[in-house]
């Protein structure tokens, strides 16, 4: 199957004839939000691997790991 890049209202798109999965859409939205947050903070946003998740007690248990 071959697809061509088309521009509709200044938005490039490729039509494949198949719908995107919910997982693909969720990942794209999350990536866009991470990029926006990083840009808004001037690149000072820590990556998820540097921050621990909440403890079982519900309180934030944030520790930054230094290399």
C-alpha distances in whole Angstrom, upper triangle without the diagonal:
4,7,10,13,16,19,21,25,25,22,19,16,12,11,8,10,11,15,16,19,23,23,20,22,25,25,23,27,29,28,28,32,33,32,34,37,37,37,39,42,41,39,42,40,41,37,37,38,42,43,44,43,46,49,49,52,50,51,49,49,48,49,47,47,48,46
4,7,10,13,16,19,22,22,20,16,14,10,9,8,11,13,16,17,20,23,24,21,22,26,25,23,26,28,27,27,31,32,30,32,35,35,35,38,40,39,38,41,39,40,37,37,38,41,42,44,43,46,49,50,53,50,51,49,49,48,48,46,46,47,45
4,7,9,13,15,19,18,16,12,10,6,6,6,9,12,14,15,19,22,22,19,20,23,23,21,23,26,24,24,28,29,28,29,33,33,32,35,37,37,35,38,37,38,35,35,37,40,41,42,42,44,47,48,51,48,49,47,48,46,47,45,45,46,44
4,6,10,13,16,15,14,10,8,6,7,9,12,14,16,17,21,23,24,20,21,24,24,21,24,26,25,24,28,29,27,28,32,32,31,34,36,35,34,38,36,37,35,36,37,40,41,43,43,45,48,50,52,49,50,48,48,46,47,45,45,46,44
4,7,10,13,12,10,7,6,5,8,10,13,15,17,17,20,22,23,19,19,23,22,19,21,24,22,21,25,26,24,25,29,29,28,30,33,32,31,35,33,35,33,34,35,38,39,41,40,43,46,48,50,47,48,45,46,44,45,43,43,43,42
4,6,10,9,8,6,5,6,8,12,14,16,17,17,21,23,24,21,20,23,23,20,21,25,23,21,25,27,25,25,29,29,28,30,33,33,32,36,34,36,34,35,37,39,40,42,42,44,47,49,51,48,48,46,47,45,46,44,45,45,44
4,7,6,5,4,6,9,11,14,16,18,19,19,22,24,25,21,20,23,23,19,21,24,22,20,23,25,23,23,27,28,26,28,31,31,31,34,33,35,33,34,37,39,40,42,41,43,47,48,50,47,47,45,46,44,45,43,44,44,44
4,5,5,6,7,10,11,15,16,18,18,18,22,23,25,21,20,23,23,20,20,24,23,20,23,26,24,23,27,28,27,28,31,31,32,35,33,36,34,35,38,40,40,42,41,43,47,48,49,46,47,44,46,44,45,44,45,46,45
4,6,8,10,14,15,19,20,21,20,21,24,24,26,23,21,23,24,20,20,24,23,20,22,25,23,22,26,27,25,26,30,30,30,33,32,35,34,35,38,39,40,42,41,43,46,48,49,45,46,44,45,43,45,43,45,45,45
4,6,10,13,15,19,21,22,21,21,24,24,26,22,20,23,23,19,19,23,21,18,21,23,21,20,24,25,23,24,27,27,28,31,30,33,32,33,36,37,38,40,39,41,45,47,48,45,45,42,44,41,43,41,42,43,43
4,6,10,12,16,18,19,18,17,20,21,22,19,17,19,19,16,16,19,18,15,18,21,19,18,22,23,21,23,26,26,26,29,28,30,29,30,33,35,35,37,37,39,42,44,45,42,42,40,41,39,40,39,40,40,40
4,7,10,13,16,17,17,16,19,21,21,18,16,19,19,15,17,20,18,16,20,21,19,20,23,24,22,25,28,27,27,30,29,31,29,30,32,34,35,37,37,39,43,44,46,43,43,41,42,40,41,39,40,40,40
4,6,10,12,13,13,13,16,18,19,15,14,18,18,14,16,19,18,17,20,22,20,21,25,25,24,26,29,29,28,32,30,31,29,30,32,35,35,37,36,39,42,43,45,42,43,41,42,40,41,39,40,41,40
4,6,9,11,12,12,15,18,19,15,15,19,18,15,18,21,19,19,22,24,22,24,27,27,27,29,32,32,31,34,32,33,31,31,33,36,36,38,37,40,43,44,46,44,44,42,43,41,42,40,41,42,41
4,6,8,10,11,15,17,19,15,15,19,19,17,19,22,21,21,24,26,25,26,29,30,30,32,35,35,34,36,34,35,33,33,35,38,38,40,39,41,44,45,47,44,46,43,45,43,44,43,43,44,44
4,5,8,10,13,16,17,15,15,19,19,17,20,23,22,22,25,27,26,28,31,31,31,34,36,36,35,37,35,36,33,33,35,38,38,39,38,41,44,44,47,44,45,44,44,43,44,43,43,44,43
4,7,10,13,16,18,16,16,20,20,19,21,24,24,24,27,29,28,30,32,34,34,36,38,39,37,40,37,38,35,35,37,40,40,41,39,41,44,45,47,45,46,44,46,44,46,45,45,47,46
4,7,9,13,14,13,13,17,18,17,19,22,22,22,25,27,27,28,31,32,32,34,37,37,36,38,35,36,33,32,34,37,37,38,36,38,41,41,44,41,43,41,42,41,43,42,42,44,43
4,6,9,12,10,10,14,15,14,16,19,19,20,22,24,25,26,28,30,30,32,34,35,34,36,33,33,31,30,32,35,35,35,33,35,38,38,41,38,40,38,40,39,40,40,40,42,42
4,7,8,6,7,10,11,11,13,15,16,17,19,21,21,23,25,26,27,29,31,32,30,32,29,30,27,26,28,31,31,31,30,32,35,35,38,35,37,35,36,35,37,36,36,38,38
4,5,5,6,9,10,11,13,14,16,17,19,20,21,23,25,26,27,29,31,32,30,32,29,29,26,24,26,29,29,29,27,29,32,32,35,32,34,33,34,33,35,34,35,37,37
4,5,5,6,9,10,11,12,14,15,17,18,20,21,22,24,26,27,29,30,29,30,27,27,24,22,24,27,27,27,25,26,29,29,31,29,31,29,31,30,32,32,33,35,35
4,5,5,6,9,10,10,12,14,15,16,18,20,21,22,24,26,27,28,26,28,24,24,21,19,21,24,24,24,22,24,27,27,30,27,29,27,28,28,29,29,30,32,32
4,6,5,6,9,10,11,12,14,15,17,18,20,21,23,24,26,27,25,27,24,24,21,19,21,25,25,25,24,26,29,30,32,30,31,29,30,29,30,30,30,32,32
4,5,5,6,9,10,11,12,14,15,17,18,20,21,22,24,26,24,26,23,24,21,20,22,25,25,26,24,26,29,30,32,29,30,29,30,29,30,30,31,33,33
4,5,5,6,9,10,11,12,14,15,16,18,20,21,22,24,23,24,21,21,18,17,20,22,22,22,20,22,25,26,28,25,27,25,26,25,27,27,28,30,30
4,5,5,6,9,10,10,12,14,15,16,18,20,21,22,20,22,19,19,16,15,17,20,20,21,19,22,25,26,28,26,27,25,25,24,25,25,25,27,27
4,5,5,6,9,10,11,12,14,15,16,18,20,21,19,21,19,19,17,17,19,22,22,23,22,24,28,29,31,28,29,27,28,26,27,26,27,29,29
4,5,5,6,9,10,11,12,14,15,16,18,20,19,20,17,19,17,16,19,21,21,22,21,23,26,28,29,26,27,25,26,25,26,26,27,29,29
4,5,5,6,9,10,10,12,14,15,16,18,17,18,15,15,13,12,16,18,17,19,17,19,23,25,26,23,24,21,23,21,23,22,23,25,26
4,5,5,6,9,10,10,12,14,15,16,15,16,13,14,12,12,15,17,17,19,19,21,25,27,29,26,26,23,24,22,23,22,23,24,24
4,5,5,6,9,10,11,12,14,15,14,16,14,16,14,15,18,20,20,22,21,24,27,29,31,27,27,25,26,24,25,24,25,26,27
4,5,5,6,8,10,10,12,14,13,15,12,14,13,13,17,18,18,20,19,21,24,26,28,24,24,22,23,21,22,21,23,25,26
4,5,5,6,9,10,11,12,11,12,9,10,9,10,14,15,15,17,17,19,23,25,27,24,23,20,21,18,20,18,20,21,22
4,5,5,6,9,10,10,9,11,10,12,11,13,16,17,17,20,20,23,26,29,30,27,27,23,24,21,22,20,22,22,23
4,5,5,6,9,10,10,12,10,13,13,15,18,19,19,22,21,23,27,30,31,27,26,23,25,22,23,22,23,24,25
4,5,5,6,9,8,9,7,10,11,13,16,16,16,19,19,20,24,27,27,24,23,20,21,18,20,18,21,22,23
4,5,5,6,5,7,5,9,10,12,15,15,15,18,19,21,25,28,29,26,24,21,22,18,19,17,19,19,20
4,5,5,6,9,9,12,13,16,19,18,19,22,23,25,29,31,32,29,28,24,25,22,22,20,22,22,23
4,6,8,9,9,13,15,17,20,19,19,22,23,24,28,31,31,28,26,23,24,21,22,20,23,23,25
4,6,6,6,10,13,15,18,16,17,20,21,22,26,29,29,26,24,21,22,18,19,17,20,20,21
4,6,8,11,13,17,19,17,18,22,23,25,29,32,32,29,27,24,24,21,21,18,20,20,21
4,6,8,10,14,16,14,16,19,21,23,27,30,31,28,26,23,23,19,19,16,17,17,18
4,6,9,12,14,12,13,17,19,21,24,27,28,26,23,20,19,16,16,13,15,14,16
4,6,9,12,10,11,14,16,18,21,24,25,23,21,17,17,14,14,12,14,14,16
4,6,8,6,7,11,13,16,19,22,23,21,19,16,15,11,11,8,10,11,13
4,5,6,7,10,12,16,18,22,23,21,20,16,16,12,12,10,11,12,13
4,5,5,8,9,12,15,18,20,18,17,14,13,11,11,10,11,13,14
4,6,7,10,13,16,19,21,19,19,16,14,11,11,9,9,11,12
4,7,10,13,15,19,21,19,18,14,12,9,8,5,6,8,10
4,7,10,12,15,17,15,14,10,9,6,6,6,7,11,13
4,7,9,12,14,13,12,9,7,6,6,8,9,13,15
4,6,9,11,10,10,7,7,7,9,11,13,16,19
4,7,8,6,6,5,5,7,10,13,15,19,22
4,5,6,6,6,6,9,12,15,16,20,23
4,5,8,9,10,13,15,19,20,24,26
4,6,9,10,13,16,19,21,25,28
4,7,9,12,15,18,21,24,27
4,6,9,13,16,19,22,25
4,6,9,13,15,19,22
4,7,10,13,16,19
4,7,10,13,16
4,6,10,13
4,6,10
4,7
4
